[in-house]
Each structure stands twice: as structure tokens, then as C-alpha cells.
Amino acid sequence: MNHENGNGPNPKHVDNHQAYYGTRNTDTSLFRDSAFLNWLACCYPVIITIPYLMFGFFFNIWHPTWLLFLTIPVFYSFYGVVKKEEKRTRKELVREEGC
């Protein structure tokens, strides 16, 4: 069955699940995985604090490692751009489908 005669699936159809969760995207890059990026955004300050404390307590390197905390606003700036692009892409997919 094909779509030309009205039977079968529409090859351009993207269901809402695909449009919302981005499963249509074939990019397997780690930062394109929304669940991982959301998890990382949730835990990033804690992840940065762990090496800071480890280097500080074990090697007494407190001064240079505080610079790790400067990566937090850089990370969240990157995260904001990625999430905004993801939201725009989802809107375009939904608009393209007409849902």
C-alpha cells in the first residue's frame, strides 16, 4: 500500500511524540540527547564541586581550582542556546505537520 492512492502511512508524517521528543533527529551526538543534557544541567554545579573539593583536600590546591566554578555560567549559556534551538526545531516540526 502506498500513500499516492490514499492507503498506507504518509511518508512525511511526524507524530506528536516524534516532534516533541526529537526522535526524528538522527544525530547521535551526546549533547543532542535531551535527557542527558537535562540531567547534566541539573547536576553540573555538584559535578564541578566534587573535583574542587578533591583537589583542595587531597592536594591542597584550592586557589587554581576555584576557577572551575567559572565554567558554570558558561555551561548554562551553552545549555540555554541548545534548549532554545531544540524548542524552535520542535515548533517547526509541529508547524510543518500542521498539528
matplotlib code that plots the C-alpha trace (Angstrom):
import matplotlib.pyplot as plt

x = [0.0, 1.3, 0.3, -0.4, -3.8, -4.7, -3.7, -0.8, 1.2, 2.1, 5.9, 6.2, 4.1, 5.8, 3.6, 3.5, 5.8, 8.5, 8.0, 8.1, 10.9, 13.0, 13.3, 13.3, 16.7, 19.3, 22.2, 23.7, 25.9, 25.9, 24.8, 21.8, 20.4, 18.0, 17.7, 21.4, 21.7, 18.8, 20.5, 23.8, 22.2, 20.6, 23.8, 26.5, 27.3, 27.6, 29.8, 32.1, 32.2, 33.4, 36.8, 37.2, 36.9, 39.0, 41.9, 41.6, 41.6, 44.0, 46.5, 45.8, 45.2, 42.4, 43.4, 43.6, 40.7, 38.2, 38.3, 36.2, 33.2, 33.6, 32.6, 29.1, 27.7, 29.5, 27.8, 24.4, 24.8, 25.5, 22.6, 20.2, 21.3, 20.8, 17.4, 16.2, 17.3, 15.6, 12.4, 12.5, 13.1, 10.2, 7.9, 9.0, 8.3, 4.8, 4.1, 5.3, 3.0, 0.1, -0.7]
y = [0.0, 3.4, 7.0, 8.1, 6.3, 7.3, 4.0, 3.5, 5.9, 9.4, 9.3, 12.9, 12.3, 13.1, 12.2, 14.4, 12.1, 12.4, 16.1, 16.6, 14.3, 14.9, 11.2, 12.1, 13.6, 11.0, 12.9, 10.6, 13.3, 13.1, 16.7, 16.2, 13.7, 15.8, 13.5, 13.5, 17.3, 17.9, 15.6, 17.4, 20.8, 19.6, 18.3, 20.4, 22.6, 19.4, 17.8, 20.8, 21.0, 17.4, 17.9, 21.2, 19.6, 16.6, 18.8, 21.0, 18.4, 15.9, 18.2, 21.5, 23.2, 25.5, 28.6, 27.4, 25.0, 27.7, 28.7, 25.5, 27.5, 29.9, 27.2, 27.1, 30.2, 29.2, 25.8, 27.3, 29.8, 26.9, 24.9, 27.9, 28.1, 24.4, 24.3, 27.3, 25.7, 22.4, 24.3, 26.1, 22.8, 21.2, 24.1, 23.9, 20.1, 20.6, 23.6, 21.6, 18.8, 21.1, 19.6]
z = [0.0, -0.8, 0.0, -3.5, -3.6, -0.1, 1.6, 4.0, 6.1, 5.0, 4.4, 5.6, 8.7, 12.0, 15.0, 18.1, 20.0, 17.4, 17.2, 20.9, 21.9, 18.8, 17.9, 14.2, 14.7, 13.7, 15.3, 17.9, 19.5, 23.3, 23.7, 21.3, 23.7, 25.6, 28.6, 29.2, 28.7, 31.2, 33.7, 33.3, 33.7, 36.9, 38.4, 36.8, 39.9, 42.0, 39.4, 39.5, 43.3, 43.6, 41.8, 43.6, 47.0, 46.0, 44.7, 47.7, 50.4, 48.8, 47.1, 48.9, 45.5, 46.5, 44.5, 40.9, 41.2, 42.2, 38.5, 37.8, 39.2, 36.3, 33.9, 35.5, 33.8, 30.5, 30.6, 31.3, 28.5, 26.2, 27.6, 27.0, 23.4, 22.8, 24.5, 22.6, 19.3, 20.3, 21.1, 17.8, 15.9, 17.7, 16.8, 13.1, 13.1, 14.5, 12.2, 9.2, 10.0, 10.8, 14.2]

ax = plt.figure().add_subplot(projection="3d")
ax.plot(x, y, z, "-o")
ax.set_aspect("equal")
plt.show()
